[in-house]
């Protein structure tokens, strides 16, 4: 894409950043409302229970897609590749990360959470390894979600950056979560991002030594 056009697109988003951030807040609310609706359908054995479950499965795929998008600017930056359009992702990386967590939680609560709430005790039966990997990734994402605000960033100082670097571990946990179920487009997708993430850091440190 033409560089001038990329610059114009970036400036358009940058000039409307505050309004777009406000729109994200409505999206957060919409997702929360969907949780309530999904819970009602699940526990009332409504006619849309099958649709809700499919939505839960699909939300896991959307969360993977968003996580790949969120880490992309950092990967390109370490490789010293400049694509101006990715700066749009950087503008809204916090908001995209929050959405990624909320959608990942949607995946968990529909596919597994409702089952546990209904009385099934997950600790009485050995959990499948892929479930453990997924829940571990979700827990780390939850920590990042809780600290995705200016107050936490200020109070945690340098520890905030260390905490949010857990995203690299999250990627590999998700490689295991998806790959241990079956090899699919999504397991390959997240494996590529996890691998390129490692490669980008290796390249970055090697370049610093030169």
N, C-alpha and C positions, 0 to 999 in steps of 0.2 A: 504494500500500500504506500502511496505517495507520502513522504515525510511531512509536507505541509498540511495534508489532509489529516494525518495522525495528530499533528499539533493542534489543529482546529477542533478535532473531536475531544482531545484531552482538555483543552481550554473550556469547551462547552460544559463538560462534566465538572471541572474544577470550579467554574463560576456558579454552579448550582449545587455544590457539595452539601451545604446546610439543608437545603430542601430535600435532597436525595437521602441524606442521613435520617431525616424525619420520616420519609417513606419507609425506610427499613424498620422503624419502630412499629408502624402499622403491620408490617409483615410479621414481626415477632408476635404481636397480638393475635394475628390471624392463625398462626401456628398453635398458640396456646388455646385458642377457641377450638381448633380442630382436635386437640387432645381431649377436651371435655366431650365433644361430639363423639369421638372414637370410643371413649370410655363408656358413654351412655349406650352406644350401639352394641358394644361388646357384652356388657353386663345385663342388658335387657334382651339379648339374643335377637336383635333387630334384623331386618331384611338386608341391611347393608354390611353385615359382618364380613362377608367374603370380600367385598370391595375395600373395606377398611384394612383387612389383612394384606391385600395386594398393594395398597397404598403404603403400608408399613414396610413391605419388602422393597418397594420402589424408592422409598425415602432413604434407605441405606445406600442405594446407587447414587442418588442425588448428593448425599453427604460426601461420598467418595469423590465425585466430580468437583464439588466445591473446594474440598481440601487440596486437590491438585491445583486448582486455580489460585488458591491462597498462597501456596508455596512457590508458584511459578516466578514471580518477580525476583525473589531472593536467589533462585537458581540461576536465572539469566544474569543477574547482577554479579554473582560470583564468577560466572564465565565471561564477564565483561561484554555481554551482548545487550545492545540497547534497542528495545522495541518500545516506542513511545506509548503505544496503546496499553502496554502492561502497567504503565504509571497510573492508569485509571483503577486497576486492581489495587495498587498501593494506596490510593486515595480512600478506598472503602474496604481495606483488608480487615480492619477490626470488625466491621459490620458483617462482612462475608463470613468471617470466622465464627461469629455468634450464630448466624443462620446455619452454618455447617453443624454446629453443636446441637442446636434446637432440632434440626432435621434428623441428625444421628440419634438423638434421644427419642424422637418420634418412632424411628425404626426399632429401637430397643423396647419401648413401652408397648408397642402393638404386637411385635413378634414374640417377645418374652415376658415383658413386664406384667401385662394383664394376667398371664398364666400364673405368675408368682403371687399376685395380689388375690387371685381367686382361691388361694389356699394351698397351691402346690408349693412345697418347700424345696427350693433348689439345693439346700445343703444336705438333704437326706439322700440324694442321689448324686453320684459323681457327674459334674458338668462336663460336657464335651469340651475338648481343648479349644476348639474354635470359638466357643461361647466365652470362655475365660479370656481369650485374647481380645475379643470384641468388647467385653465389659471393662477390661483394663484400659483399652484405648478410650472408651467413653469416660471413664473416671478421670483420666488425664485431660481430656477435652473439657470436662467439667471444671477442673481447676483453672484452666486457661479462660474459660467462660466467666468464672467468678471474678477474675482479675483483669478482664478486658474493659477497663475504665481508667480514666486519668488519675483518680484517687489512689487506686491500687498501684499504678505505675509509679506515682510519686513516693508512696510509703515504702514500697518494696525496693526501690532503687535498682541497683545492679542485679538483685535477685529476680526482679521481674523479667529481665531478659533471659536469665537462666531458666526460669520456669517456662517461659513460652518457647524455649528451644526444645521442650519435650515433644513438640510437634514432630520432630525427626523420629523419636521413638514411637509415637503414635502411628506414623506411616508404616513402620515395620510390623507393629502389632496388627495393623489392618491387612498387611500382606499375608500374615498367618491366619487371620480371621477369615479372609476370603479364600485363600489357597487351600486351607485344610478342609473346606467344604467341597470345593471342586475348582478346577482350573477354568476360569471364564474370562471374558473380556475385562471384567472389573478387577479380577485378581491380577491380571497382566497389567492393566492400567495403573493400579496403585503400586505394583512392583516397579514399573518403569520410573514413576516419580520418586519412589524411595531410593532407587539405585542412582538416578541422576542427581538426587540431592547429595548423596555421599560423594559422587564424582565431582560435583561442583565445589564442595568443601576441600577435597583433595587438591583440585586445581587451584583454588584460592590460596591455600597454604604453600603450595609449591611455587606459585608466582611471587609470593611475599619473600621467599628465600632467594629468589633470583635477583 
